[in-house]
Amino acid sequence: MDKDGLYAQALSYHEQKCRYQRQTLENWRKALYDVSSIIGFELETYSGDEGKLLDKVVQCVLKKPIKIAPNVAPKIALNVATYPTGLQEKIDDFEKTMAPQRQSGKTQIFGIVGLGGVGKTTLAKELFNRKSSDFSKSYFLFNVRETVGKSSLNSLQSKLFNGLTQSNMQIDSVDEGIQMMRTHLSSFHALVVLDDVDHVHQLDAFLPIKEVLHSDSLILVTSRHKDVLTNGGIREASIYKLTGLNKQHSKQLFCSYAFCSPRPRLGFEDLVDAFCKACAGLPLSLKVFGGLLHEKNDPSYWKGQLDKLQRIKLPDEIHKRLKISYDALDGDEQQIFLDIACYFIGEDKDMAISIWDGSGWQGSVGLLNLENRSLVEVDRQNNKIKMHDQLRDLGRSIAEEEKRFGRFWRLTENLYDLWQQSSANKQAITEVRGIRTGRGYKVQQWEELSLSKSWFNKAVTNRGSKQIDKTPYSFMNLQLLAIEDGHSDNILRTVGSSNLIWVRWKNCPYSCLPPWFSMKNIRVLEVAGSKLKIPWLPESQVPLELRELNIDSPLLEFPKSIGQLKHIEKIVVTYGLPEFIELRALPEEFCHLRSLKYLHLSCPHMELLPDSFGYLTNLQHLHLSRSKSLRMLPNSFRNLIQLKYLNLQSCFNLTMSEETFGNINTLEYLELSGCKKLEILPGQVTHQPSLQVIRLFNTRLKELPSDIGKLSSLEFLSLESPLLEMLPFSLGHLRSLKELSFIGCHRLQSLPDSLGRLTSLSTLSIRSCGILSLPPEVVKMNNLVRLTVKECPLRNLPFKKLVEGDGETSTNQAGRREAGKLKSSIDNAQKECVHRLEYLELDRTKISEISFHQDLCANLKRLHIYFCPDLVEVGALPPTLVRLELVHCPQLRKIEGLCNVVKLRELTITYCEELEALPCLERLVLLEKFSAPQCPKLRGIRGLAQLTKLRVLHVDSCYALEQPADVEAVMLMESIYVQELVGR
């Protein structure tokens, strides 16, 4: 590659801007060098005939194997609501109201407005879950209003950009973000949700993408303020006003939280009606008050709470209604509620409980009570604490007024005044519980930030110049301190509290924690900094009360004194560039941490674990991914008898013995992807009765254990190995298995017949394998919802009737009766076959014909067939189909099943060069979109006048196509693209 060329200059520019990681740029540079070394095609070799050259290029490309990214996780549905009462009706009303505003051929932008707590985010999440599969890209940007307050608009632009492009771009300014999105999101067919927007400048930062996204993309924006959306350019007709629940749904939701039943308990009917009326259909109020009254069986208590509620009017004083639930909490629970509102939204539940326990409160019990009253939620997938924004705002308003425990969650004039008062009076301030400063500020906060910097620096400077007065400005009872910007050193030196329980110190400028930093009572310590090499020096004070240690730095070593941390339960060591973590060994003292439950180390240079590693007998979660130098696990590893989670991803050099898991039988999650030296799984793997997930991407396994069927709890199994040739019959004994995927198993030509016994399986994915056919027993998978076969030489599908009648009748009446019962039983069994299958995709297979018997696939909604060069005929199709795509099937001549698919809404037929006719098109009365480009032999499209729902017609390069007789109907459509029709 030319050192002075355009690409070299561009790479140098990126290095100067520090937008990408150094390793990423090196990978790009190597890729460009490799590409420049490739010998291409010369036109002269083909006598100047561009057509011949193009044919040759296409043939070579099609022969190349396509690299799959196996570790890209599938989209996970957003958690919507515990009790989605009335949600379907809101979805239906939204679709009905917005339908007239849809403009085909353009990016759709719809707004959702309503009171806080009315369910805007819930509706948006449900729409996102239902529609995201219709788009090639999708991203839900949560809590724009809240996040902008903590960080910056350009950081949110980075989130959206990276979420859509799967990249790791850092955007430095809003203008740069707009330009990046315009440049790189061009033609993306995307679904984007902007949640809780409260200012026009936020829309200005994101909505320019509408100009470049693929037509038919969709953008949803939720806000409390309609004028924000209209001022941001969203048409008023495209804004949906979400109202509260009706009387019936209000009662069901309230009762679900109060009684765990959609109906009121006997004797409480009138009280339930009164509460529902007072809550005015607001889901958040119904949820909170239902939780408040949960397990309260005294009607007089209900009446007392109702009396308080009825004295308040909606909507201006919603928070006063919610404060009734806060007032009903005991003292410790109130403090926990305020802590969450100010500091712990989005934080790990266990970390917060450690902090509350250290404050003398019963953290676990208190949090559970808040959950039961629906004041907070815990996301069970990632263990994070969640709180509705109305409740968050309530908590923060209470915190601002409270005198006993002052809480500051951003730099404000109040904090400045407090600090100034302390300085003037020479008195220690004792009522402040916590301080948290956020990264980034709104435009109007820059002046405040500048002021804050000046007085911080002044305070420290004055303290340093007055040698006589040694007393710092001290917050004696300060327990929580999270500093996420450039004030860290100044604040920590100014705060003299030895009562700190939680410290989050980002951008730490030291190679180790300084000796003046008091760690006496710290329970949770989080430190990040590119210079940090060791947590504390051997001679320094040891944080003996520590429960959790989180280090984000290129760590070099642990001090031997770490063995003194008798209470520590969690240790995490990570860094943005893992290859720079220099930790090569753990001290033997590390294995004295008998309380340790959670250990996450990404240490690419560590070759061995200590021989006594197995002494960590309480360890439940072990994450050693990217420890590429790790060669083996010690013999004592077998003694980790409480281990539940084990992640050894990308431990390229790791080998295991048959006894590695010797005494372990508690595993629930096992990740061995990228362990390329692993050819056989340790035998004890199949003796894990609680094991739910096994991930084996990018391995070189030669076989699976013959007794893998013993894993009675296994729900997810993924496997990638070019050496695997056979699967054990016992695979069919995994009765709990829900997802099964095979990728890159090139030697695997068949699946075992026992596969049909996987009656819980919902997703089966086969990619880049040698599979020639699916076993007939596949049709017995009556819970299979999604089936994908890609890049396999598959020649047929077993979707035909299992038992065929032979036409023989019995002369005996009783015999005929028995025969009739038998036939009825068989028919019923056949109707159960793959009856839940909704999605079928065939991509680059050798299939020549596909047809579905009427008793099979009775719920199939989407059929996608791509790049199947041998496909000649599509026979009978399930009548439930909603979407049919046939793309690049050059030999396809017949589609006979169209007459039966009367529910079809979208029909796409592309590059089917031999297709001449589309029968029964007039029967597809629900069809909304019809695309048939590059079908040069297609002669006629008849019956368009009957397709009253059709909005989009795309016909291009169909040279034999005759002009439709009902051309007037065509002219009334919203979007027509008809080009290069020779026969018209």
N, C-alpha and C positions, 0 to 999 in steps of 0.2 A: 504494500500500500504506500503511495506517494506521501512522504512526510509533509509536503507542502500542499497537498490536495485539499479538496473541499471537506472530505470526511475527516481527515486529520485535524483540520481547523475546527470543525464542529466538536470533535471529541475534546480538544484542548479547551474550547469554550465551556463545555459541560464541567470539565475538571475545575476550572476557575470559579464557576458558579456553585460548585459543591452540591449539585442537584441529585446526583446519583452516587451510589456507593462505589468505592474504588474498584472492587472486584467486578461489579457490573460493567464498568467502562472497559476494564481489561478483557472481559468476555466479548464485548462488542468489537474491540480492536482485533482480537484474535479471529472472530467470525469474519470480519471484513477482509483480513489477510487471507484466510482460507478461501473465501469466495473469489478473491482476485487471482488465486492460483488455479482455479478451475478452468479447464479448457472448454470453450463453448462451441457453438455450431456456426459454421461459416457458410454464408449464402452461396459462395462460389462453388462449394462442393455439390450443390444441388442445381447447378447450371442457372443460377439466378431465379429459380422458381420458388417464390415465397410460399406457395401453397404446400409444396412438398416439404419444405423446411418446417412449416408449422405443424404438419402431420407428424413429422419425426419428433418434434419437441413434445407434442401431446402424448405420443406413445411412451416416450421416456419418462415423463412425469407420472403417468398412470401406473407405470411399473414400480415406481419408488414406494417403499413402505412409508406410511404416515406415522409419525411419532406421536403417541398419545401421552398426555400429561396425567399419569395415574393418580397423582397425589392431590389433584384439584378436587376439593370436596364438593359433593352435590349441594345444590341449593337446599337450605333448611327452611321450612315454613316458619314464618314469624309467629310467636306466641300471641294470640289475639285476646282471648278472654276466658276466664274460668267458666263463666255462664254466659254464652253468647245469645242471651235472650233478646228477641226482636231484631237481631242483626240481619237475618235473611230479608226481612221486610224492608229494612233500610237499604240493603244492597239493591233490591228490586226497584225501590223508589228512585234511587240514584240513577240506575240504568235507564229507567223510563223517562226521568226528567232531563237527563243529559243526551238522550238519543237524538232529538231533533237538532242538537248543536254540533253533532259530529260532522266533520268536514273531511271526507276521504281525500287522500293525496296530500294531507298536511299533518304536521305534528299537532296533536290534540293537547290542549291545556285546560284542565278543569280545576276549579277551586272548591274547597269544602270549608264553610264557615259555621260558627256556632259558639255558644258559651263554653268557657272552660269547664271540662268535666262532662260535656254532653256526648262525647264519644267520637270526636273527629279522628283521632289517631287510631282508634279501634276500627272504624270504618275503612280508613286508608290502609291499614295492615291487612284486613280481610280482602280488600280489592287487590292489593299487591300479591297476596298468596294465590288468588284465583287467576290473575292475569299474567304473572311473570313468565309462565311457561310459554306464552304466546309471543314472547320477545326474545331476541338473541342475547340481549343484555338487560340487566335490571339492577337498581340500587335504591334503597330506602335511606334517606338522610334524616336521621332522628333529631328532634329537639334543636332546631336551628336557633331559636330565640335564646335558649339556655346555653348552648355551646358557644355562640358568638360572644356572650357575656364573659365566658371563661377564656376563650382563645381569640381567633380572628376569622374573618370571612375567607381569607385565602387558605387557611388551614382546612376549612370546610370544603372549599373548591378542590383541594388536594384529595380529601376523602372521596368526594364524588368522582373525580377524574380517575383515581386509582381503583375505585370500586368497579367502574365501567370498563377500564382497560386492563385490569389485573397487573398494574405496574406499581412502581414505588416512587412516584414523582413528588418532589417538594416544590410547591408553588410559593413564590416570594411576595407576590402582590396580587391584588384583585384584578388589575388590568392584565397582568401576565396570565392569570388564571382564565380570564375570558378568552384571550387569544389562544391559549393552549387548547381549550375545549373546542373552539371554532376550528382549529387546525386538525386535531386528532380524533374528534368524535364525529367527523363527517360520515354520513350514511349509516351510523349506528342505528339499528332498529331496537330502540330502548324504551324501557319503562322506568321513570324516575319519580320518586316521591320526595317532596320537600315538606317536612313536618314542622308545624308551629312556627310559621314565619310571622314576624311582627313589625317589619320595616321595609319600605320600598327598596332601600339600597341592597337589601338581601336578595330580593328578586332580580335587581339589576345585575347582581353578580352571577346569577345562575341561568336566567331565562334566555340569554343569547344563544344557548345551545339549541333552542327551537329552530334557529335558522339553518342549522347544519345536520340535525338528526334526520334519519330516514323518515319519509312521509309515513304516516300511520303510527309513528311513535306516540307515546303518551306521557304527559307530565301531570302529576297531581300535586296540588299545593293546599295544605291546611293552615288555617289562621283563625284567630278570634275576631279579626277586623276585616270587614268586607272592603273598606276603602283602601286598605293596603294592597289588596289584590287588584282592584280596579285601577288604582293609580300606577300599579306595576304593569298594566297593559292587558290584564285578563278581562275578557268581555263579561259584562254583568250577567248575560244569559248563560254563560258557562260556569257560573258560580252556584253551587248547591248549598242551600241553607239547611243544616242538620238541626232538627228539633228533638225534643225529648221523647221518651217512650210513651206509648198510649197506656191507658189504665190497666189493661190486661197484662201487658208485658212488664209494666212497673211492678205490679203485684208479684209476678213470677220471679223477677230479679230480686226484689226485696226479700221474699220468702226463701229464696235459694240461699241467701247469706244468713238470714235470721234462723231458719229452721232446717237448712240443708234439704229442702224440699220446695217444689214450685207452688205449693199450696199452704195456706196458713194453718196453724195448729188450732184445734177446736177451742173456742172461747176467745180467740185473738183476732177474729175476722174484722171487727169494726176498728180495732186499733191499727191493723195492717192497712186498711183503707185510708184511715186518717194520716198515717205516716206517708203513704204513697201520694196523697193529695198535697201534703206539705212539701214533699220533695219535688213536686212539679215535673215528674218524669225525667229528672236529671240522673243519669246512670251512676255518676260518682257519688251523689248524695244517697241514692238508694243502696248502693254498695256499702258505703261507710256506716250508715245508720243500721242497716241490716247486720253488719259485723258488730256494731256497738251492742245490739240487743241479742246477739247470739248466746244461747244457753241462759238467757235471763227469763225465768219463768214466773216472775212476779208482775202481774198487770199494773200494780201501782208504780213500779219502776218505769214501765213503758209510758204511763201517763205523765210522769214527771219529765221524762225526756221529750215527749211530744209537746208538752206545754212550753218548754224552752224553744223548740223548733218553730212552733206556730207564731211566736212573737217576732220572727224575722221574715223579711220580705225578700223575694228574688227580684232581679238578679244581682243588684248592687252589693248585697251583703252575703254572698254565698259563703265566704270564708267564716262568717259568724256562725252559720249553720254547722260548718265543719268543726269549728272550735268547741262545739258541745261535746264531740267525741274526744277531743284533746283534754277537756276539763275532767272527763270521766276517768282518765288515766291516773295511776298513782304517781308519786313524785319521781321515782327512778325511771318509770316508763315515759314520762314527759321529757325527761332529760335525754333519753335515748332517741325519742322522736325528734327533738331539736338537733341532736348530733347528726342524725341522718339527713335532715333537711339542709343543714349547713355544710356537711363534710362528706357524707358516706353514700350519697346516691351514685350508683355505678361501681361501688367498691365491693371487695370480697366480704361475704358474710362472716366467715370465720375470723378474718382479721379484725373486723369491727367488734365481734364478741370478745376477743382477747383484750381490746382496749377498754370496753365497758367493764369487764371483770376487773381490770386493773384500776378502774375508777371506784370500785366498791359496789357496783351494781350487778345484778344477775343478768348478764347480757343475753344468754340464750333464752331464758324464760321471758325476759322483757320483749325481745324481738318476736318471739312466738305469739305473745299477747297482741302486739301491734299487727301481726299478720292476721290473727283471728278476727280483729276488729276492722280489717281491710284498710288499715292506714298505711301499710307498706306491703310490698310483694318481694319475694325472692325468686329470681330466675333460676330454676333448677338445672338448666343446661350449663350455665357458667357460674352459678353460685353468687351472682351479683344482686345487690339490693336495689330495688326499684321503688319509686314514689311518684305519684301523679303530680303534675306541675302545680295544680291548685293546692294540694296538701303541702308541697314544698314551699310555695309562697306563703302559706299560712304559717308554717314553722319558722320561716325566716323573719316574718313580721313580728312574731312572738319573741324571737331571739333578740331582735333589735330593741324591744321594750324591756326585756328582763334585766334585772339588776344583779341577781345572785351569781349567775354564770354568763358573763359576756361572751358572745361568739362573733368572730369576724371572719367572713369567708371571702373577702376581697379587700384591697386597699381602699379605704374610704376616708373622708374628712373626720368621721367619728374616731377612727383608729389614730389618726394624726393628732386630734385634740387630746385623746387619752394619753398618748405618748408625751405631748407637750405638758400636760397637767402633771404627769409623773416627774418630768424634769424640773418643773418650776417648784413643786412642793417638796422635792427631795424625799418623796414617799413611795414605798413599794405599792404597786397596784395589785390587789389580790383577787378581784372578782372576774378576771378574764379566764375563760376555760380554754379557748382555742383561737388560733390565727391561721388563716389559709389565704395565700395570695395565688392568683391564677396567672397562667401564661396568656399574654396578649390582652389587649384592651380595646374597647370601642373608641371611635375617633374622639368623642367628647371626654374620654378619660385620660388622654395623653397629658393634659395640663396637670391633672391630679397626680398622675404617675411621676411627672417631673418634680412636682412639689414633694412627693413622698421620698424620692431619691435624695433630694437635697437635705431634708431633715434627718433622714437616716444617716447620711454621711456626716452631717453636722453633729449629730448626737455622739457618734463614735469618735470624731475628731476632738470634740470638747473633752470627752472622757479621757482621751489619750494625753491631752495637753495639761490637764490638771492632775499632777502627780500626787497631791496631798489627799484628794478625795478618791479613795479606791472603790467606792460603792457604785456598782452599775445601776442603771435604771432597770429595776427588777420586777417581773411579773411572777410573784411568788407561787401562785397556784396554777400557772399555765401548764396544761397537760397535753394539748394537741397543737402541733406546729407543722404545717405543710407549706413549704416554700418552693414554688415552682418557677421562679424567675430569677433575676439577677441580684436580688437583695439578700441571698442566703447568708453570706458571711456577716454582713452588718447586723441582720436581725439576730442571728445566733449569738453574736458577741454582746448585743444589747440586752437580750433576754437572759437573765441570770438564774432561771428556774432549774432546780434539780428535780422537779416533780414531773418532768416531761414523760409521757407514756407513749405517745406516737410522734415520730419525727419522719417527715419525708423531705429529703434534702436533694434537690436536683441541681445539676451543674456544680457539684462539689469540686472546689479548686485544688484539693489536696491529694497527695498520694496515699494518705491514711487519715483517719479521723483525728483531729488535733486533740492534744491532752486537755485543753481547757473546755472541751465539749463534754458535759456531764451526761453519763449514760446509766446512772445509778438505778433509776426506776423505769427505764424504757422497756416497753413490751413489744412494740413494733417499730423496726428501724428499716427505712427504705432510703438507700443512697445511690445516686447516679452521678457519674463523672468520668470523663475520658482519661483522667490522670490517676484515678484510684487504683492502687495495686494490692493493698492489704487493708482489711476493715479497720484494724487497730493494731498498734505496736505491741509486742509481747509484754513490755513493762507497763502498758497503759491499763486503766481501769477496765474491768470486764463487765459487760452488761448482764449481770447474773439473772435479772428478771425477764430477759428477752424470750419472747414466744415466737417471733417471726423476724427473719432477716432476709431482705430483698436487695440484691446488689446488681446494678446495671453498669458494668465497667469491664475493662480488659484486665480482670483480676489475675494476679500473679501467684498469691498464696493465701492460705488461712494461717493465723497464728496458732500455736499449739494450745494456747489458753482457751480456744474455742471448746475444748473438751469439758470446760467448767460450766457450760450452759445446760444445766440439768433440766430446765423447763422448756427448752426450745422445741417447737413442733414443726416449723416450716423454714426451709432455706431455699432460696432461688438465686442462681447466678446466671445472668444472661448479658448479652451485649448486642447492639445493632449489627455489628460486624463480628460474628462468632469466631471467625478465624483469628481475631486479635486477642481473644482470651488466652492468657499465658499459663493458666493453672495446669500443671503437669502431674501433680500428685496431691492426695489428701493426707494430712498427718494422721498417724495412728490414733491420736487423741480424738479425732473426729468421730471415731467409732464408739466413743463413750456416750454419745448423745442418745441415751435410751428412750427419751420422750419424742424423738424425731419421727414425724408421721409423713412428711411431704418433703421430697428432695428433688430439685430441678437443677441439673448441671449440664451446660452445653460446653464441653471442653475438648476441642479438636486435638489438643496435644497430649492428653492424658492417656497413657497406655495401659495402666493397671489400676484396679481399686485395691485398697488395703486388704490384707489377708483376713483381718478381723471385721470386714464390712458386714458380715452376717450377724454381728452383735447388735445391729440396729433392729432389734426384734419387733419394734412397734411401727416400723416403716410400712406405710400403706400405698404411697404414691411415689414412684421412681421414674424420673424423666432424664434420660442420658442421650437424647438425640444429638446428632452431628458430632458425637465423640468418635471421629473417624479413625483415630489412632488406637482406640481401645481394642486389645487383642483377645482378652478372655475375662471371664468373671471368676472371682475366687471360689474355692470349694465351699467356703462358709455361706455363699450366696443362698444355698439351699435352705438356710435356716431363717429366711425372711418369711416367717409363717403367717404374717398378716398382710402380705403384699397383695394389693388389689389392682393397681394400675402400673403397667410396665411399658415404657416407650424407649425403644432402642433404634429408632429410625436413623438411617444413614450412618450406622456404625459399620463401615465398609469392611473392616478387618476383623470383626468379631467372630469368634468360633465358640461353640457350646458343646459341652459333653452331655452324655445321656442323663447324667445326674444333676444337671444345672438347677432344675426345679425340684430336686429331691423331696423335701418336706413341705413344699408349698402346694396348697390346694384351695387358695382363696382368690385366685386371679379373676378379674372381671373384664380387663382390657389388656390386649397384647398387640403391640406395634413392632413389627420386625422388618418393615419396608426398608430396602436399601442394604440389608445385611447380605452382601453378595457372596460371602464365604460360607454361608449357611446352606447346606445341601439337604439336610434332614432335620426335622423339628425334634427337640428333645422329647423322649417318650412321655414324661410326666405332664406334658401339655394337655394330653387328652384326659387327665385326671383332675380337671378343674371344673367342678359342678356348677360354679357361678360364672364361668367365662361367657361374656356376651359379645365381645368384638375381637376379631382377629384380622389384622391388616398385614398383607404380605406382598406389597407392590415391589417391583424392581428387585426380585430375588433370583436365585439360581437353584431353587428347590427341585429335586428330582422326583419327589413323591410326597404325598400326604400320608399321615399315619393311617393304617388300615382300620383302626378303632376310633377314628375321628367322630363317628356317630355317637360316642358316649357323651359328647358335650351337649347335654340336654338343655342348657340355657342359652346356647349360642344364637345370636340374632343377626349378626353381620359378619360376612366372610368375603374378603377380597384377595385375589391371588394373581400374581404376575410372575411367570417364570418360563423362559424359552426352553428349559430342559424337561419340563413336566410332560409326560406322555399319557398317563392314565389317572383316573380318579377312583378312589375306593368305593365299593358298593355301599358301605356304611354311611356315605355322604347323605343318602336318603333318609337316614334315621334322625337327622337334625330337625326335629319337629317344631322347634321354636324359631328356626331360621326365617328372617324376613327379607334380607338383602343378600344377593349372591352375585359376584362379578368375577369374570375371568378376563385378563388382559395380557396380550403378548405371549400366550401359551401356544406357540407356533406348532409344536409337535402334538398337541392335544386334538385328536380327530373325532372323538365321540364323548358323549356324556353318559353316565350310567343310567340304566332303566329305572333305578330306584329314585331318580330325581322326582318322579311323579308323587312320591310320598311326602314331599315338602309342602304340606298343606297350609303352612303359615306364610310361605314365601310370597312377597308382594312385588319385589323387583328382581329381575334376572337380566344381567347385562353381559354380553359376550363380545369382545373386541379383539381383532388381530389374532385370532386363534385358527387352528386347522379344522374346525368343526365342519363336517360334511352334512350332518342332519341332526335334528333334535329327536330324542326318543319319543315314541308315541305317547308314553305315559305323561308327557308334559301337560296334556290337556286335563289331567286330573288335579292340577294345581288350582283349586277353586278360589284361592285368595290372590292369585297373581293379577297385579294391576298394570305393571309396566314391563314390557319385553323389548329389549334392544339387541340386535345382532348386526355388528359392523365389521367389515373387512374380513369376512370369513367365506370359504368356498361352499357355503350352505346351498343345497340344491332343492330342498322342499321343506314345507311346514306340515305338521301333523294335524291340521285343523279340518279333519274329516270325521264322519260319523264312526263311532267306535264299533257298533254292532249293526250289521245289516240283516234285515229280515229275509228269509229264504222263500217266502210265499207259501209255505206248506200249512195246511189247515187240518185241524183234528176232526175226525168224524164223530168223536164222542163229545157230548155237550159239556160234561165236566172238564174234559181235556181242553175244550175251546175256552172255557172260563179260566182255567189255570194259565193257558197260553196268553190270554188277554191280560191277566194280572202281571205276568212276566214281562210282556211287551210294555205295559204302562210303567213298570218299575225301571226298565231299561231306559225308556224315554225320559223319565224324570231324572235319572242319573246323568244322562247325556246333557240335559239342560243345565246341570250344575257345572259342566266342564268349562274351565277357564271363564266362568260366567262373570267374573269381576274385571277381566282384562279391559283396560280403557285406552292404553297407548301401545302401539306396535310400530317399531321402526326397523327397517331393513336398509342397510347402507353398504354398497359394494359387495353384494353377494352374487352367487351363481344361480339364483332361483329363476326358473323359466315360467312358472305359472303359480298363481295364488288364488285360492277360492275358499270360501267359508260356508260350511253347512249351516243351515238355519238354527240348529240346536247348539252351535258353538259360538263362543265370543259374543254372547248376547248383549254385552254392554260396551263393546268397542266403540270409542268415540273418535279416535285419531289414528289414521293409518298413513305412515310416511315411508315411501320407497324411493331411495336415491341411488343413482349410479349402478343400476343392475342391468348390465348390457345383454343378458340372456333372457330377460323377461319378455314374454311374447303375449301373454293373455292374463287379464284380471277377470276372474269369474264372479261368482255370487259374493256379495258383500253384506255385512251385517246392517240391518236397517237403522241401527243406532248411530251410525257414523255422522260426525259433525264436521270433520275436516279430513280431506283426502289430498295427498300430495304425491305426484308421480313425476320425478325429476331425473332427467338424463337416462331414460330407458329407450335407447335408440331402436330396439326391435319390437317394441310394444305395438300390437296391431288391434287388440280388442279390449274394450272395457264393458263387459256385459252387465255388470252388477249395478250400474247407475240407476236402473229402473226401480231399484228397491230402496235406495238410500234417500228417502223423502225428507229426512231431518238434516241433510247436508247443508252447511252454511258457507263453507269455503272449499273451493275446488281449484287446485293448481296442477296443471299439466305442462311441463316444460321440457323442451328438447326431446320430444318423442317423435322422431322423424318419420316413422312408418304408420303412425296413427292417422286413420282416414275419417272416422266417424265417432260421434258421441251420441249414442242412443238415449232416448227418454229424457233429454235435458229439460223438457217442459214440465216434468213431474217434480223437479227439485224446487218446489215453491218457496222454500225457506232460504234459498241460496242468496248470500249477500255479496260474495266476492268470487269472481271467476277469472282465472288467468290461464292463457294458453299460448304463450310466446314460443317461437321456434318450433312449430309443428307444421312443416312445409306441405304435407299431404292432407292436412285436415280440410275437408271439403265444405262442411256446413255446420252452422250453429243455429238450430231451429228451436222455436218455442220461447224466445226471449220475452214476448209479451206476457206470458204466463208467470214469469219470474218477477213478481211485483216487489220483492224484497231486495232485488239485485241493485247494488250501489256502485260496484266497481267492476269494470270489464277491461281486461288487458289482453289484447291480441296483437302479436307482432311477428312479422316474417312468416305468416301462414299463407304462402303464395297461392295455394289452390282454393282458398276460402272464397265462397260465394257471398254476395251481399245478402244479409238476412232480410226476409220479407217484412218483418216487423221492425223496420229501421226507426220508426217513430219512438218505439219503446226504448231503443238504445239511446236516443238523443236526450231522454229525460233523466238519465243516470247522472250521479254526482261526479263520477270519474270515469273517463273513457280514454283508452290509449289504443288506438288502432293504427298500424303503420305497415307499409310494404305488403299490401294485399294485391297481388297481381291479378287475381280472378275477380276483383270487385267490379 
